[in-house]
């Protein structure tokens, strides 16, 4: 078949195309998660085979050659997509990139402030808070785990929330609206 394709036999190429098109699209789609792009890649691979028909060297079967070429192009497409995604904030403009960077800094500061405030809670209060918020346990489950009453869990959680509101007042929307920006 290689000899016939090298001589420009369109029927041989058509046979090759029809035989491998669907499995190659399946491979591309499994890598790219989108059929349309997978079809474009397979068409590009087959077009390249036709263009380079006189110089193609098959060191293995057509199947292995075409699957490797399709896989490589799909991986290149994924890399290209990743580069586009990483460059997107810069492509939207400096203001958008600055806003994204600022938002990231604010979020990092807020995360640090929350962690610091939680760590400053008394141990029994922090333990109840963590079991509730980090582990998603209900008050009755926390009471069972710690061997305390549900009322004690409620009291400790109330204290935790009150102390956290106090320590994080500068970060809360109500404080900003009232003009109290505090010291972050």
Wavefront OBJ file of the C-alpha trace (Angstrom):
o trace
v 0.000 0.000 0.000
v 2.894 2.382 0.763
v 4.230 1.959 -2.777
v 0.815 2.696 -4.286
v 0.346 5.800 -2.118
v 3.854 7.012 -2.983
v 2.914 6.806 -6.661
v -0.118 9.017 -5.997
v -2.763 6.276 -6.064
v -5.792 8.086 -4.632
v -7.746 4.846 -4.268
v -5.054 3.390 -2.000
v -5.036 6.576 0.053
v -8.851 6.537 0.251
v -8.709 2.949 1.527
v -6.132 3.951 4.153
v -8.235 6.964 5.168
v -11.472 4.987 5.496
v -9.793 2.157 7.392
v -8.186 4.308 10.079
v -10.277 7.488 10.285
v -12.778 6.339 12.942
v -10.233 4.688 15.289
v -7.926 7.713 14.995
v -10.771 10.113 15.813
v -11.588 7.898 18.803
v -8.006 8.206 20.036
v -8.004 11.973 19.529
v -11.346 12.371 21.252
v -10.212 10.315 24.244
v -7.235 12.657 24.680
v -8.898 15.979 23.842
v -12.435 15.330 25.121
v -13.881 17.030 22.052
v -14.801 15.291 18.824
v -14.584 18.308 16.507
v -10.947 19.039 17.363
v -10.118 15.325 17.196
v -11.571 15.158 13.667
v -9.528 18.200 12.608
v -6.355 16.615 13.946
v -6.975 13.320 12.138
v -7.713 15.186 8.920
v -4.455 17.121 9.363
v -2.536 13.870 9.923
v -4.033 12.287 6.811
v -3.415 15.428 4.752
v 0.192 15.415 5.882
v 0.495 11.745 4.850
v -0.737 12.663 1.378
v 1.559 15.691 1.111
v 4.603 13.749 2.275
v 3.688 10.482 0.550
v 6.865 10.357 -1.503
v 9.179 10.747 1.498
v 7.336 8.838 4.263
v 9.363 6.092 5.852
v 7.355 3.435 7.605
v 9.459 1.645 10.166
v 6.340 -0.064 11.483
v 2.760 -0.552 10.308
v 0.454 2.140 8.984
v -1.601 1.656 12.125
v 1.347 2.386 14.438
v 2.486 5.342 12.301
v -0.948 6.965 12.152
v -1.769 6.380 15.812
v 1.564 7.856 16.903
v 1.119 10.882 14.631
v -2.432 11.451 15.893
v -1.394 11.068 19.534
v 1.497 13.510 19.077
v -0.705 16.119 17.423
v -3.372 15.735 20.111
v -0.763 16.187 22.848
v 0.577 19.266 21.044
v -2.964 20.628 20.931
v -3.362 20.035 24.673
v -0.065 21.833 25.365
v -1.140 24.716 23.140
v -4.460 24.923 24.988
v -2.581 25.021 28.319
v -0.366 27.858 27.100
v -3.430 29.797 25.966
v -5.100 29.331 29.352
v -2.011 30.494 31.262
v -1.656 33.530 29.004
v -5.331 34.446 29.083
v -5.100 37.039 31.884
v -2.347 38.855 29.991
v -4.241 38.690 26.717
v -7.264 40.384 28.312
v -5.112 43.351 29.193
v -2.952 44.724 31.948
v -5.899 45.958 34.032
v -7.433 42.506 34.111
v -4.081 40.917 34.935
v -3.519 43.478 37.694
v -6.985 42.814 39.092
v -6.340 39.066 39.023
v -2.999 39.507 40.780
v -4.530 41.850 43.370
v -7.390 39.449 43.976
v -4.880 36.648 44.513
v -2.972 38.734 47.060
v -6.142 39.690 48.915
v -7.262 36.057 49.012
v -3.855 34.999 50.333
v -3.998 37.686 53.032
v -7.520 36.657 53.985
v -6.545 32.976 54.164
v -3.625 33.861 56.423
v -5.836 36.038 58.648
v -8.445 33.271 58.980
v -5.792 30.661 59.798
v -4.256 32.962 62.393
v -7.652 33.707 63.963
v -8.597 30.015 64.116
v -5.222 29.103 65.640
v -5.732 31.788 68.319
v -8.923 30.106 69.556
v -8.667 28.156 72.825
v -8.004 24.454 72.138
v -11.477 23.078 73.063
v -13.196 25.812 71.041
v -10.859 25.336 68.062
v -11.426 21.570 68.168
v -15.218 21.973 67.943
v -14.881 24.586 65.206
v -12.527 22.392 63.158
v -14.699 19.290 63.493
v -17.672 21.304 62.305
v -16.155 23.379 59.513
v -13.196 21.327 58.275
v -14.674 17.856 58.773
v -18.326 18.729 58.212
v -19.593 16.987 61.340
v -22.970 17.827 62.851
v -23.180 19.058 66.428
v -24.506 15.682 67.624
v -21.600 13.896 65.911
v -19.076 16.299 67.456
v -20.610 15.705 70.886
v -20.292 11.961 70.381
v -16.677 12.170 69.147
v -15.556 14.433 72.005
v -17.718 12.833 74.700
v -19.447 16.126 75.574
v -23.049 17.302 75.421
v -24.600 18.916 72.355
v -25.188 22.047 74.491
v -21.436 22.257 75.167
v -20.751 21.911 71.433
v -23.246 24.718 70.747
v -21.663 26.955 73.394
v -18.124 26.363 72.070
v -19.191 26.943 68.487
v -20.962 30.149 69.481
v -17.789 31.323 71.227
v -15.650 30.384 68.214
v -17.847 32.337 65.803
v -17.994 35.353 68.131
v -14.194 35.420 68.529
v -13.618 34.924 64.799
v -16.027 37.749 63.937
v -14.111 39.986 66.312
v -10.673 39.038 64.975
v -11.758 39.205 61.333
v -13.949 42.322 61.575
v -11.747 44.221 59.135
v -12.374 41.549 56.493
v -16.139 41.369 56.904
v -18.366 43.308 54.467
v -20.251 45.104 57.255
v -17.011 46.602 58.603
v -16.061 47.982 55.176
v -19.516 49.473 54.637
v -19.377 51.206 58.018
v -16.055 52.754 57.031
v -14.131 50.679 59.554
v -11.329 49.168 57.521
v -9.272 48.311 60.579
v -5.755 46.963 60.441
v -5.486 43.954 58.126
l 1 2 3 4 5 6 7 8 9 10 11 12 13 14 15 16 17 18 19 20 21 22 23 24 25 26 27 28 29 30 31 32 33 34 35 36 37 38 39 40 41 42 43 44 45 46 47 48 49 50 51 52 53 54 55 56 57 58 59 60 61 62 63 64 65 66 67 68 69 70 71 72 73 74 75 76 77 78 79 80 81 82 83 84 85 86 87 88 89 90 91 92 93 94 95 96 97 98 99 100 101 102 103 104 105 106 107 108 109 110 111 112 113 114 115 116 117 118 119 120 121 122 123 124 125 126 127 128 129 130 131 132 133 134 135 136 137 138 139 140 141 142 143 144 145 146 147 148 149 150 151 152 153 154 155 156 157 158 159 160 161 162 163 164 165 166 167 168 169 170 171 172 173 174 175 176 177 178 179 180 181 182 183 184
